[in-house]
Amino acid sequence: MVVSFEHHMKLDLSGYPEPIETRMHSLFSRIVSIADYYYSIISGRVYQRTRLRANDARNKMLRDSGTIYAPSLMKAFAVLFQ
């Protein structure tokens, strides 16, 4: 339940839903956030019609590491999806 609630929150707690209190969101939510966004930009969605190639998607996400995504999780993701 927590993951479904938090997975659109960014590392800096922006995004949605707006948190009631300042706290770190769960590890699983941060992992699902990375996977969900990656899948959305390589497959195309209603709000993201242009698909990116896997390498371009990974590089785009690496640039957001530290603000949107946890750097350690993005590093692990980038290694797995080279």
PDB file with one MODEL, atoms N, CA, C and O in Angstrom:
MODEL        1
ATOM      1  N   MET A   1       0.820  -1.173   0.000  1.00  0.00           N
ATOM      2  CA  MET A   1       0.000   0.000   0.000  1.00  0.00           C
ATOM      3  C   MET A   1       0.875   1.252   0.000  1.00  0.00           C
ATOM      4  O   MET A   1       0.574   2.219  -0.700  1.00  0.00           O
ATOM      5  N   VAL A   2       1.936   1.239   0.767  1.00  0.00           N
ATOM      6  CA  VAL A   2       2.823   2.401   0.843  1.00  0.00           C
ATOM      7  C   VAL A   2       3.454   2.682  -0.519  1.00  0.00           C
ATOM      8  O   VAL A   2       3.545   3.837  -0.935  1.00  0.00           O
ATOM      9  N   VAL A   3       3.888   1.638  -1.212  1.00  0.00           N
ATOM     10  CA  VAL A   3       4.533   1.811  -2.518  1.00  0.00           C
ATOM     11  C   VAL A   3       3.569   2.453  -3.511  1.00  0.00           C
ATOM     12  O   VAL A   3       3.955   3.363  -4.245  1.00  0.00           O
ATOM     13  N   SER A   4       2.345   2.000  -3.544  1.00  0.00           N
ATOM     14  CA  SER A   4       1.384   2.581  -4.487  1.00  0.00           C
ATOM     15  C   SER A   4       1.110   4.047  -4.161  1.00  0.00           C
ATOM     16  O   SER A   4       0.814   4.838  -5.056  1.00  0.00           O
ATOM     17  N   PHE A   5       1.203   4.401  -2.919  1.00  0.00           N
ATOM     18  CA  PHE A   5       0.988   5.783  -2.494  1.00  0.00           C
ATOM     19  C   PHE A   5       2.187   6.667  -2.810  1.00  0.00           C
ATOM     20  O   PHE A   5       2.008   7.808  -3.235  1.00  0.00           O
ATOM     21  N   GLU A   6       3.396   6.172  -2.616  1.00  0.00           N
ATOM     22  CA  GLU A   6       4.599   7.007  -2.675  1.00  0.00           C
ATOM     23  C   GLU A   6       5.358   6.984  -3.995  1.00  0.00           C
ATOM     24  O   GLU A   6       6.228   7.834  -4.187  1.00  0.00           O
ATOM     25  N   HIS A   7       5.086   6.079  -4.901  1.00  0.00           N
ATOM     26  CA  HIS A   7       6.006   5.888  -6.027  1.00  0.00           C
ATOM     27  C   HIS A   7       6.070   7.046  -7.021  1.00  0.00           C
ATOM     28  O   HIS A   7       6.930   7.038  -7.901  1.00  0.00           O
ATOM     29  N   HIS A   8       5.200   8.028  -6.910  1.00  0.00           N
ATOM     30  CA  HIS A   8       5.308   9.221  -7.750  1.00  0.00           C
ATOM     31  C   HIS A   8       5.964  10.383  -7.008  1.00  0.00           C
ATOM     32  O   HIS A   8       6.062  11.487  -7.544  1.00  0.00           O
ATOM     33  N   MET A   9       6.404  10.140  -5.795  1.00  0.00           N
ATOM     34  CA  MET A   9       7.139  11.157  -5.053  1.00  0.00           C
ATOM     35  C   MET A   9       8.589  11.115  -5.491  1.00  0.00           C
ATOM     36  O   MET A   9       9.152  10.040  -5.700  1.00  0.00           O
ATOM     37  N   LYS A  10       9.190  12.276  -5.629  1.00  0.00           N
ATOM     38  CA  LYS A  10      10.588  12.361  -6.018  1.00  0.00           C
ATOM     39  C   LYS A  10      11.453  12.337  -4.770  1.00  0.00           C
ATOM     40  O   LYS A  10      10.955  12.470  -3.652  1.00  0.00           O
ATOM     41  N   LEU A  11      12.739  12.168  -4.968  1.00  0.00           N
ATOM     42  CA  LEU A  11      13.671  12.096  -3.850  1.00  0.00           C
ATOM     43  C   LEU A  11      13.577  13.346  -2.971  1.00  0.00           C
ATOM     44  O   LEU A  11      13.692  13.255  -1.748  1.00  0.00           O
ATOM     45  N   ASP A  12      13.370  14.508  -3.590  1.00  0.00           N
ATOM     46  CA  ASP A  12      13.261  15.756  -2.832  1.00  0.00           C
ATOM     47  C   ASP A  12      11.858  15.985  -2.271  1.00  0.00           C
ATOM     48  O   ASP A  12      11.560  17.070  -1.771  1.00  0.00           O
ATOM     49  N   LEU A  13      10.998  14.969  -2.351  1.00  0.00           N
ATOM     50  CA  LEU A  13       9.621  14.951  -1.865  1.00  0.00           C
ATOM     51  C   LEU A  13       8.671  15.839  -2.663  1.00  0.00           C
ATOM     52  O   LEU A  13       7.556  16.110  -2.217  1.00  0.00           O
ATOM     53  N   SER A  14       9.103  16.294  -3.837  1.00  0.00           N
ATOM     54  CA  SER A  14       8.158  16.951  -4.727  1.00  0.00           C
ATOM     55  C   SER A  14       7.421  15.850  -5.476  1.00  0.00           C
ATOM     56  O   SER A  14       7.610  14.671  -5.177  1.00  0.00           O
ATOM     57  N   GLY A  15       6.610  16.203  -6.418  1.00  0.00           N
ATOM     58  CA  GLY A  15       5.796  15.196  -7.091  1.00  0.00           C
ATOM     59  C   GLY A  15       4.476  15.050  -6.356  1.00  0.00           C
ATOM     60  O   GLY A  15       4.003  15.994  -5.722  1.00  0.00           O
ATOM     61  N   TYR A  16       3.901  13.904  -6.437  1.00  0.00           N
ATOM     62  CA  TYR A  16       2.629  13.716  -5.747  1.00  0.00           C
ATOM     63  C   TYR A  16       2.572  12.327  -5.159  1.00  0.00           C
ATOM     64  O   TYR A  16       3.263  11.432  -5.647  1.00  0.00           O
ATOM     65  N   PRO A  17       1.790  12.117  -4.151  1.00  0.00           N
ATOM     66  CA  PRO A  17       1.027  13.115  -3.408  1.00  0.00           C
ATOM     67  C   PRO A  17       1.947  13.950  -2.540  1.00  0.00           C
ATOM     68  O   PRO A  17       3.067  13.541  -2.234  1.00  0.00           O
ATOM     69  N   GLU A  18       1.481  15.098  -2.153  1.00  0.00           N
ATOM     70  CA  GLU A  18       2.272  15.960  -1.279  1.00  0.00           C
ATOM     71  C   GLU A  18       2.333  15.319   0.104  1.00  0.00           C
ATOM     72  O   GLU A  18       1.299  14.993   0.687  1.00  0.00           O
ATOM     73  N   PRO A  19       3.559  15.136   0.634  1.00  0.00           N
ATOM     74  CA  PRO A  19       3.662  14.462   1.938  1.00  0.00           C
ATOM     75  C   PRO A  19       3.111  15.323   3.069  1.00  0.00           C
ATOM     76  O   PRO A  19       3.219  16.549   3.042  1.00  0.00           O
ATOM     77  N   ILE A  20       2.534  14.682   4.040  1.00  0.00           N
ATOM     78  CA  ILE A  20       1.986  15.380   5.196  1.00  0.00           C
ATOM     79  C   ILE A  20       3.111  15.861   6.102  1.00  0.00           C
ATOM     80  O   ILE A  20       3.026  16.930   6.707  1.00  0.00           O
ATOM     81  N   GLU A  21       4.148  15.068   6.183  1.00  0.00           N
ATOM     82  CA  GLU A  21       5.306  15.422   7.001  1.00  0.00           C
ATOM     83  C   GLU A  21       6.574  15.122   6.205  1.00  0.00           C
ATOM     84  O   GLU A  21       6.571  14.282   5.305  1.00  0.00           O
ATOM     85  N   THR A  22       7.653  15.816   6.546  1.00  0.00           N
ATOM     86  CA  THR A  22       8.921  15.588   5.862  1.00  0.00           C
ATOM     87  C   THR A  22       9.541  14.302   6.383  1.00  0.00           C
ATOM     88  O   THR A  22       9.827  14.167   7.572  1.00  0.00           O
ATOM     89  N   ARG A  23       9.744  13.360   5.469  1.00  0.00           N
ATOM     90  CA  ARG A  23      10.363  12.094   5.830  1.00  0.00           C
ATOM     91  C   ARG A  23      10.872  11.422   4.567  1.00  0.00           C
ATOM     92  O   ARG A  23      10.455  11.777   3.465  1.00  0.00           O
ATOM     93  N   MET A  24      11.738  10.489   4.712  1.00  0.00           N
ATOM     94  CA  MET A  24      12.241   9.725   3.575  1.00  0.00           C
ATOM     95  C   MET A  24      11.194   8.699   3.204  1.00  0.00           C
ATOM     96  O   MET A  24      10.680   7.991   4.070  1.00  0.00           O
ATOM     97  N   HIS A  25      10.870   8.611   1.920  1.00  0.00           N
ATOM     98  CA  HIS A  25       9.904   7.584   1.551  1.00  0.00           C
ATOM     99  C   HIS A  25      10.607   6.239   1.425  1.00  0.00           C
ATOM    100  O   HIS A  25      11.834   6.174   1.352  1.00  0.00           O
ATOM    101  N   SER A  26       9.838   5.193   1.402  1.00  0.00           N
ATOM    102  CA  SER A  26      10.368   3.846   1.561  1.00  0.00           C
ATOM    103  C   SER A  26      11.296   3.436   0.416  1.00  0.00           C
ATOM    104  O   SER A  26      11.189   3.941  -0.701  1.00  0.00           O
ATOM    105  N   LEU A  27      12.188   2.529   0.712  1.00  0.00           N
ATOM    106  CA  LEU A  27      13.127   1.994  -0.262  1.00  0.00           C
ATOM    107  C   LEU A  27      12.374   1.374  -1.439  1.00  0.00           C
ATOM    108  O   LEU A  27      12.729   1.603  -2.595  1.00  0.00           O
ATOM    109  N   PHE A  28      11.359   0.607  -1.150  1.00  0.00           N
ATOM    110  CA  PHE A  28      10.597  -0.046  -2.209  1.00  0.00           C
ATOM    111  C   PHE A  28       9.901   0.976  -3.108  1.00  0.00           C
ATOM    112  O   PHE A  28       9.814   0.772  -4.319  1.00  0.00           O
ATOM    113  N   SER A  29       9.413   2.053  -2.540  1.00  0.00           N
ATOM    114  CA  SER A  29       8.787   3.111  -3.335  1.00  0.00           C
ATOM    115  C   SER A  29       9.800   3.754  -4.260  1.00  0.00           C
ATOM    116  O   SER A  29       9.488   4.049  -5.414  1.00  0.00           O
ATOM    117  N   ARG A  30      11.004   3.975  -3.769  1.00  0.00           N
ATOM    118  CA  ARG A  30      12.055   4.580  -4.593  1.00  0.00           C
ATOM    119  C   ARG A  30      12.463   3.649  -5.736  1.00  0.00           C
ATOM    120  O   ARG A  30      12.740   4.117  -6.840  1.00  0.00           O
ATOM    121  N   ILE A  31      12.504   2.351  -5.488  1.00  0.00           N
ATOM    122  CA  ILE A  31      12.836   1.382  -6.536  1.00  0.00           C
ATOM    123  C   ILE A  31      11.736   1.344  -7.593  1.00  0.00           C
ATOM    124  O   ILE A  31      12.020   1.383  -8.790  1.00  0.00           O
ATOM    125  N   VAL A  32      10.497   1.268  -7.157  1.00  0.00           N
ATOM    126  CA  VAL A  32       9.372   1.218  -8.089  1.00  0.00           C
ATOM    127  C   VAL A  32       9.275   2.515  -8.891  1.00  0.00           C
ATOM    128  O   VAL A  32       8.908   2.487 -10.066  1.00  0.00           O
ATOM    129  N   SER A  33       9.594   3.622  -8.285  1.00  0.00           N
ATOM    130  CA  SER A  33       9.591   4.899  -8.983  1.00  0.00           C
ATOM    131  C   SER A  33      10.542   4.878 -10.180  1.00  0.00           C
ATOM    132  O   SER A  33      10.193   5.342 -11.266  1.00  0.00           O
ATOM    133  N   ILE A  34      11.730   4.346  -9.977  1.00  0.00           N
ATOM    134  CA  ILE A  34      12.719   4.241 -11.056  1.00  0.00           C
ATOM    135  C   ILE A  34      12.204   3.312 -12.152  1.00  0.00           C
ATOM    136  O   ILE A  34      12.248   3.659 -13.332  1.00  0.00           O
ATOM    137  N   ALA A  35      11.722   2.150 -11.771  1.00  0.00           N
ATOM    138  CA  ALA A  35      11.232   1.180 -12.756  1.00  0.00           C
ATOM    139  C   ALA A  35      10.026   1.714 -13.522  1.00  0.00           C
ATOM    140  O   ALA A  35       9.941   1.546 -14.739  1.00  0.00           O
ATOM    141  N   ASP A  36       9.104   2.349 -12.824  1.00  0.00           N
ATOM    142  CA  ASP A  36       7.895   2.880 -13.454  1.00  0.00           C
ATOM    143  C   ASP A  36       8.237   3.960 -14.465  1.00  0.00           C
ATOM    144  O   ASP A  36       7.705   3.955 -15.575  1.00  0.00           O
ATOM    145  N   TYR A  37       9.108   4.878 -14.104  1.00  0.00           N
ATOM    146  CA  TYR A  37       9.461   5.960 -15.024  1.00  0.00           C
ATOM    147  C   TYR A  37      10.238   5.419 -16.218  1.00  0.00           C
ATOM    148  O   TYR A  37       9.988   5.826 -17.353  1.00  0.00           O
ATOM    149  N   TYR A  38      11.161   4.523 -15.981  1.00  0.00           N
ATOM    150  CA  TYR A  38      11.936   3.927 -17.072  1.00  0.00           C
ATOM    151  C   TYR A  38      10.999   3.253 -18.078  1.00  0.00           C
ATOM    152  O   TYR A  38      11.108   3.475 -19.284  1.00  0.00           O
ATOM    153  N   TYR A  39      10.101   2.450 -17.583  1.00  0.00           N
ATOM    154  CA  TYR A  39       9.165   1.765 -18.477  1.00  0.00           C
ATOM    155  C   TYR A  39       8.304   2.767 -19.241  1.00  0.00           C
ATOM    156  O   TYR A  39       8.025   2.570 -20.424  1.00  0.00           O
ATOM    157  N   SER A  40       7.884   3.834 -18.574  1.00  0.00           N
ATOM    158  CA  SER A  40       7.016   4.801 -19.244  1.00  0.00           C
ATOM    159  C   SER A  40       7.737   5.522 -20.372  1.00  0.00           C
ATOM    160  O   SER A  40       7.114   5.822 -21.390  1.00  0.00           O
ATOM    161  N   ILE A  41       9.026   5.812 -20.230  1.00  0.00           N
ATOM    162  CA  ILE A  41       9.701   6.567 -21.286  1.00  0.00           C
ATOM    163  C   ILE A  41      10.251   5.688 -22.406  1.00  0.00           C
ATOM    164  O   ILE A  41      10.558   6.191 -23.486  1.00  0.00           O
ATOM    165  N   ILE A  42      10.378   4.390 -22.166  1.00  0.00           N
ATOM    166  CA  ILE A  42      10.806   3.529 -23.273  1.00  0.00           C
ATOM    167  C   ILE A  42       9.614   2.939 -24.024  1.00  0.00           C
ATOM    168  O   ILE A  42       9.754   2.510 -25.169  1.00  0.00           O
ATOM    169  N   SER A  43       8.450   2.917 -23.390  1.00  0.00           N
ATOM    170  CA  SER A  43       7.290   2.301 -24.038  1.00  0.00           C
ATOM    171  C   SER A  43       6.299   3.323 -24.569  1.00  0.00           C
ATOM    172  O   SER A  43       5.494   2.998 -25.442  1.00  0.00           O
ATOM    173  N   GLY A  44       6.336   4.524 -24.075  1.00  0.00           N
ATOM    174  CA  GLY A  44       5.380   5.542 -24.492  1.00  0.00           C
ATOM    175  C   GLY A  44       4.085   5.398 -23.709  1.00  0.00           C
ATOM    176  O   GLY A  44       3.590   4.293 -23.488  1.00  0.00           O
ATOM    177  N   ARG A  45       3.570   6.495 -23.311  1.00  0.00           N
ATOM    178  CA  ARG A  45       2.302   6.540 -22.582  1.00  0.00           C
ATOM    179  C   ARG A  45       1.484   7.689 -23.150  1.00  0.00           C
ATOM    180  O   ARG A  45       1.969   8.416 -24.017  1.00  0.00           O
ATOM    181  N   VAL A  46       0.291   7.864 -22.696  1.00  0.00           N
ATOM    182  CA  VAL A  46      -0.574   8.936 -23.181  1.00  0.00           C
ATOM    183  C   VAL A  46       0.115  10.284 -23.006  1.00  0.00           C
ATOM    184  O   VAL A  46       0.078  11.121 -23.908  1.00  0.00           O
ATOM    185  N   TYR A  47       0.739  10.496 -21.862  1.00  0.00           N
ATOM    186  CA  TYR A  47       1.389  11.767 -21.578  1.00  0.00           C
ATOM    187  C   TYR A  47       2.823  11.820 -22.107  1.00  0.00           C
ATOM    188  O   TYR A  47       3.448  12.879 -22.035  1.00  0.00           O
ATOM    189  N   GLN A  48       3.358  10.742 -22.624  1.00  0.00           N
ATOM    190  CA  GLN A  48       4.732  10.662 -23.126  1.00  0.00           C
ATOM    191  C   GLN A  48       4.703   9.818 -24.405  1.00  0.00           C
ATOM    192  O   GLN A  48       5.076   8.645 -24.394  1.00  0.00           O
ATOM    193  N   ARG A  49       4.265  10.419 -25.486  1.00  0.00           N
ATOM    194  CA  ARG A  49       4.075   9.658 -26.726  1.00  0.00           C
ATOM    195  C   ARG A  49       5.395   9.270 -27.390  1.00  0.00           C
ATOM    196  O   ARG A  49       5.474   8.239 -28.059  1.00  0.00           O
ATOM    197  N   THR A  50       6.421  10.081 -27.212  1.00  0.00           N
ATOM    198  CA  THR A  50       7.708   9.788 -27.827  1.00  0.00           C
ATOM    199  C   THR A  50       8.458   8.778 -26.978  1.00  0.00           C
ATOM    200  O   THR A  50       8.695   9.005 -25.792  1.00  0.00           O
ATOM    201  N   ARG A  51       8.826   7.674 -27.584  1.00  0.00           N
ATOM    202  CA  ARG A  51       9.589   6.649 -26.877  1.00  0.00           C
ATOM    203  C   ARG A  51      11.079   6.957 -26.979  1.00  0.00           C
ATOM    204  O   ARG A  51      11.563   7.412 -28.015  1.00  0.00           O
ATOM    205  N   LEU A  52      11.783   6.706 -25.908  1.00  0.00           N
ATOM    206  CA  LEU A  52      13.237   6.839 -25.922  1.00  0.00           C
ATOM    207  C   LEU A  52      13.866   5.465 -26.049  1.00  0.00           C
ATOM    208  O   LEU A  52      13.305   4.470 -25.590  1.00  0.00           O
ATOM    209  N   ARG A  53      15.027   5.416 -26.670  1.00  0.00           N
ATOM    210  CA  ARG A  53      15.780   4.159 -26.666  1.00  0.00           C
ATOM    211  C   ARG A  53      16.266   3.923 -25.246  1.00  0.00           C
ATOM    212  O   ARG A  53      16.415   4.860 -24.462  1.00  0.00           O
ATOM    213  N   ALA A  54      16.512   2.660 -24.927  1.00  0.00           N
ATOM    214  CA  ALA A  54      16.892   2.277 -23.558  1.00  0.00           C
ATOM    215  C   ALA A  54      18.098   3.058 -23.061  1.00  0.00           C
ATOM    216  O   ALA A  54      18.094   3.538 -21.927  1.00  0.00           O
ATOM    217  N   ASN A  55      19.118   3.194 -23.878  1.00  0.00           N
ATOM    218  CA  ASN A  55      20.334   3.911 -23.463  1.00  0.00           C
ATOM    219  C   ASN A  55      20.051   5.390 -23.214  1.00  0.00           C
ATOM    220  O   ASN A  55      20.557   5.958 -22.247  1.00  0.00           O
ATOM    221  N   ASP A  56      19.251   6.018 -24.071  1.00  0.00           N
ATOM    222  CA  ASP A  56      18.889   7.421 -23.882  1.00  0.00           C
ATOM    223  C   ASP A  56      18.052   7.610 -22.614  1.00  0.00           C
ATOM    224  O   ASP A  56      18.223   8.586 -21.883  1.00  0.00           O
ATOM    225  N   ALA A  57      17.157   6.674 -22.370  1.00  0.00           N
ATOM    226  CA  ALA A  57      16.319   6.733 -21.164  1.00  0.00           C
ATOM    227  C   ALA A  57      17.185   6.635 -19.904  1.00  0.00           C
ATOM    228  O   ALA A  57      17.014   7.404 -18.958  1.00  0.00           O
ATOM    229  N   ARG A  58      18.106   5.687 -19.910  1.00  0.00           N
ATOM    230  CA  ARG A  58      18.995   5.514 -18.757  1.00  0.00           C
ATOM    231  C   ARG A  58      19.819   6.776 -18.522  1.00  0.00           C
ATOM    232  O   ARG A  58      19.960   7.218 -17.382  1.00  0.00           O
ATOM    233  N   ASN A  59      20.363   7.359 -19.586  1.00  0.00           N
ATOM    234  CA  ASN A  59      21.168   8.570 -19.443  1.00  0.00           C
ATOM    235  C   ASN A  59      20.343   9.744 -18.931  1.00  0.00           C
ATOM    236  O   ASN A  59      20.816  10.524 -18.104  1.00  0.00           O
ATOM    237  N   LYS A  60      19.124   9.872 -19.416  1.00  0.00           N
ATOM    238  CA  LYS A  60      18.231  10.926 -18.931  1.00  0.00           C
ATOM    239  C   LYS A  60      17.985  10.767 -17.431  1.00  0.00           C
ATOM    240  O   LYS A  60      18.021  11.741 -16.679  1.00  0.00           O
ATOM    241  N   MET A  61      17.740   9.552 -17.014  1.00  0.00           N
ATOM    242  CA  MET A  61      17.471   9.294 -15.601  1.00  0.00           C
ATOM    243  C   MET A  61      18.723   9.504 -14.748  1.00  0.00           C
ATOM    244  O   MET A  61      18.623   9.980 -13.617  1.00  0.00           O
ATOM    245  N   LEU A  62      19.883   9.160 -15.268  1.00  0.00           N
ATOM    246  CA  LEU A  62      21.131   9.384 -14.524  1.00  0.00           C
ATOM    247  C   LEU A  62      21.357  10.870 -14.282  1.00  0.00           C
ATOM    248  O   LEU A  62      21.890  11.249 -13.240  1.00  0.00           O
ATOM    249  N   ARG A  63      20.964  11.711 -15.222  1.00  0.00           N
ATOM    250  CA  ARG A  63      21.097  13.161 -15.026  1.00  0.00           C
ATOM    251  C   ARG A  63      20.214  13.646 -13.875  1.00  0.00           C
ATOM    252  O   ARG A  63      20.536  14.642 -13.226  1.00  0.00           O
ATOM    253  N   ASP A  64      19.118  12.956 -13.622  1.00  0.00           N
ATOM    254  CA  ASP A  64      18.207  13.335 -12.537  1.00  0.00           C
ATOM    255  C   ASP A  64      18.576  12.700 -11.199  1.00  0.00           C
ATOM    256  O   ASP A  64      17.904  12.922 -10.191  1.00  0.00           O
ATOM    257  N   SER A  65      19.630  11.923 -11.197  1.00  0.00           N
ATOM    258  CA  SER A  65      20.073  11.269  -9.965  1.00  0.00           C
ATOM    259  C   SER A  65      20.472  12.322  -8.934  1.00  0.00           C
ATOM    260  O   SER A  65      21.213  13.255  -9.240  1.00  0.00           O
ATOM    261  N   GLY A  66      19.982  12.164  -7.741  1.00  0.00           N
ATOM    262  CA  GLY A  66      20.284  13.100  -6.667  1.00  0.00           C
ATOM    263  C   GLY A  66      19.173  14.094  -6.400  1.00  0.00           C
ATOM    264  O   GLY A  66      19.072  14.622  -5.292  1.00  0.00           O
ATOM    265  N   THR A  67      18.339  14.361  -7.390  1.00  0.00           N
ATOM    266  CA  THR A  67      17.205  15.255  -7.172  1.00  0.00           C
ATOM    267  C   THR A  67      15.883  14.506  -7.261  1.00  0.00           C
ATOM    268  O   THR A  67      14.995  14.686  -6.428  1.00  0.00           O
ATOM    269  N   ILE A  68      15.764  13.665  -8.285  1.00  0.00           N
ATOM    270  CA  ILE A  68      14.520  12.900  -8.443  1.00  0.00           C
ATOM    271  C   ILE A  68      14.701  11.474  -7.935  1.00  0.00           C
ATOM    272  O   ILE A  68      13.811  10.915  -7.295  1.00  0.00           O
ATOM    273  N   TYR A  69      15.854  10.897  -8.226  1.00  0.00           N
ATOM    274  CA  TYR A  69      16.125   9.501  -7.861  1.00  0.00           C
ATOM    275  C   TYR A  69      17.316   9.401  -6.927  1.00  0.00           C
ATOM    276  O   TYR A  69      18.245  10.204  -7.009  1.00  0.00           O
ATOM    277  N   ALA A  70      17.291   8.424  -6.044  1.00  0.00           N
ATOM    278  CA  ALA A  70      18.397   8.185  -5.117  1.00  0.00           C
ATOM    279  C   ALA A  70      19.641   7.781  -5.919  1.00  0.00           C
ATOM    280  O   ALA A  70      19.573   6.846  -6.716  1.00  0.00           O
ATOM    281  N   PRO A  71      20.765   8.463  -5.725  1.00  0.00           N
ATOM    282  CA  PRO A  71      21.968   8.165  -6.504  1.00  0.00           C
ATOM    283  C   PRO A  71      22.410   6.708  -6.433  1.00  0.00           C
ATOM    284  O   PRO A  71      22.797   6.137  -7.452  1.00  0.00           O
ATOM    285  N   SER A  72      22.361   6.106  -5.272  1.00  0.00           N
ATOM    286  CA  SER A  72      22.806   4.716  -5.145  1.00  0.00           C
ATOM    287  C   SER A  72      21.892   3.769  -5.918  1.00  0.00           C
ATOM    288  O   SER A  72      22.369   2.813  -6.529  1.00  0.00           O
ATOM    289  N   LEU A  73      20.603   4.021  -5.899  1.00  0.00           N
ATOM    290  CA  LEU A  73      19.658   3.176  -6.639  1.00  0.00           C
ATOM    291  C   LEU A  73      19.801   3.389  -8.142  1.00  0.00           C
ATOM    292  O   LEU A  73      19.711   2.433  -8.913  1.00  0.00           O
ATOM    293  N   MET A  74      20.021   4.629  -8.564  1.00  0.00           N
ATOM    294  CA  MET A  74      20.205   4.886  -9.993  1.00  0.00           C
ATOM    295  C   MET A  74      21.494   4.254 -10.496  1.00  0.00           C
ATOM    296  O   MET A  74      21.544   3.756 -11.621  1.00  0.00           O
ATOM    297  N   LYS A  75      22.533   4.271  -9.676  1.00  0.00           N
ATOM    298  CA  LYS A  75      23.794   3.643 -10.078  1.00  0.00           C
ATOM    299  C   LYS A  75      23.581   2.143 -10.272  1.00  0.00           C
ATOM    300  O   LYS A  75      24.050   1.575 -11.258  1.00  0.00           O
ATOM    301  N   ALA A  76      22.886   1.507  -9.351  1.00  0.00           N
ATOM    302  CA  ALA A  76      22.599   0.070  -9.478  1.00  0.00           C
ATOM    303  C   ALA A  76      21.735  -0.210 -10.710  1.00  0.00           C
ATOM    304  O   ALA A  76      21.977  -1.173 -11.438  1.00  0.00           O
ATOM    305  N   PHE A  77      20.742   0.625 -10.933  1.00  0.00           N
ATOM    306  CA  PHE A  77      19.863   0.470 -12.093  1.00  0.00           C
ATOM    307  C   PHE A  77      20.667   0.605 -13.387  1.00  0.00           C
ATOM    308  O   PHE A  77      20.495  -0.189 -14.312  1.00  0.00           O
ATOM    309  N   ALA A  78      21.538   1.604 -13.451  1.00  0.00           N
ATOM    310  CA  ALA A  78      22.332   1.848 -14.661  1.00  0.00           C
ATOM    311  C   ALA A  78      23.256   0.680 -14.965  1.00  0.00           C
ATOM    312  O   ALA A  78      23.459   0.332 -16.128  1.00  0.00           O
ATOM    313  N   VAL A  79      23.815   0.076 -13.930  1.00  0.00           N
ATOM    314  CA  VAL A  79      24.698  -1.073 -14.120  1.00  0.00           C
ATOM    315  C   VAL A  79      23.898  -2.272 -14.635  1.00  0.00           C
ATOM    316  O   VAL A  79      24.356  -2.987 -15.527  1.00  0.00           O
ATOM    317  N   LEU A  80      22.730  -2.486 -14.087  1.00  0.00           N
ATOM    318  CA  LEU A  80      21.901  -3.613 -14.507  1.00  0.00           C
ATOM    319  C   LEU A  80      21.374  -3.473 -15.932  1.00  0.00           C
ATOM    320  O   LEU A  80      21.192  -4.469 -16.632  1.00  0.00           O
ATOM    321  N   PHE A  81      21.129  -2.241 -16.359  1.00  0.00           N
ATOM    322  CA  PHE A  81      20.526  -2.011 -17.673  1.00  0.00           C
ATOM    323  C   PHE A  81      21.479  -1.324 -18.636  1.00  0.00           C
ATOM    324  O   PHE A  81      21.104  -0.358 -19.301  1.00  0.00           O
ATOM    325  N   GLN A  82      22.690  -1.807 -18.714  1.00  0.00           N
ATOM    326  CA  GLN A  82      23.680  -1.276 -19.653  1.00  0.00           C
ATOM    327  C   GLN A  82      23.395  -1.749 -21.039  1.00  0.00           C
ATOM    328  O   GLN A  82      24.123  -1.404 -21.970  1.00  0.00           O
TER     329      GLN A  82
ENDMDL
END
